[in-house]
Each structure stands twice: as structure tokens, then as C-alpha cells.
Amino acid sequence: MCGMTPVCADLTKTTFAEGWQAVRRHTLAIRLPAVCTDCALRRMCPVCAAACYAETGDYGKKPEYLCRMTAAAAEEMRRLHLSQENTNA
């Protein structure tokens, strides 16, 4: 369970164990958007369910800002790699 995920249990109305199980069930049902899991940049992207929710208000929506940030980082790495190859050539 991530502290950024807005899932909680009211422990004034349930036991800790029951609350924990309710939060656990909810958390286990959360999935990243399919477009994120299939993305070519997935290995370098810091996307998680909490980031999706924080940016879009929905666990199942793609976080556009995070996508643009990751794409920009990938492009900069590619540019630096090409620059390094040209320097060594």
C-alpha cells in the first residue's frame, strides 16, 4: 500500500484487521492503464497507480504529464548517447 493512494478505513467503525483487509482488497483490484503496461518506455517510467490517480483522479487513466516527462527524458538520453557515439567515432 502506497501512502499516495487515497484508500483508507475508518478504524472508529471497524477493527484494524477488518480495515486492513478492506484496504488490501481495494488495492489489489487497482490496475495500471493498459496503455501504460504496454508502453515502450515502461521500464524507465515511474508510473504507478497512485501517480495515475494523483494526476487524473482515476487509477485507469493515463497520466499525460508523466508520459511527456518520460518521453522527454528518453529523448534526452538518446541525444546524449548519439553525441557520445559521435565523440568516440
N, C-alpha and C positions, 0 to 999 in steps of 0.2 A: 504494500500500500504506500503510495506516494503522498507526501504532505501537501502537494499541489492539487490533488484530486479532491474535489469538494463533496466527498461522501463521508457521512458521519452517522452515528447512532446516538439517540438521546438516552443516556445512561440513567436519567432520572425515571425513565419509564420501562427500562429493561435491565437485565443483568449484563455485566461486562461480556460474558461468554456469548449471550444471545446477540448482543450488539456487534461483537466481533464477527460472528458468523453472518449476520446480515450484511455488514460492510464487505466481508470476504466474498459472499455470493454476488453482490453488486459489482465488485471489482473484477471478478473472474469473467463476468459477462461482457466487459468492455473490450472492444477490438479497435485496432487502428483502421483508418480508411484503407480500402483495397488499393487505391492508387498509391498510397504510401508504401504498403508492403511490397508492391511490385515495381517500385521506382528504382531506376538505375543508380541513383545517388543514395539509396537507403543506408548503405554501410557507413557513410560519412555524415548522415543527417541525425541530428539529436532529437528527432520527433519521438514523442511518446503520447499516450492517451491524455495525460494532463496538459501537455502543450497544445494538443488539438482543442481541448476544452477551453483552455485559457484564451486562445486566440479566436475561436469561433463560437464558443458556447455549446458545442456539440462534439462528443467524442468521435463521431463518424465523419466529420467534415475535415477536408484537407486544410492545413494551416498555410495559407498563401505566403505570408511574410516569411515563415520558416523555410518554405520552398525556395523563395527568391534568395534568401540569405545563403542557403546551402548551394544553390546553383552559382551564385557569385563567388563563393569560396572555392568551389570546384574549378571554375574558370580561372581564378587567380592561380591556383595550384598548377593547372595546365599551362598557363602562360609562363610561370616561373620554371616549370620543367623544360619547356621549349627553349627558354632563354638560357638555361643551364646547358642544354644539349648544344646550342649554337656556340656557347663559350668554349665548350670542350672539343668542338669539331675542328 
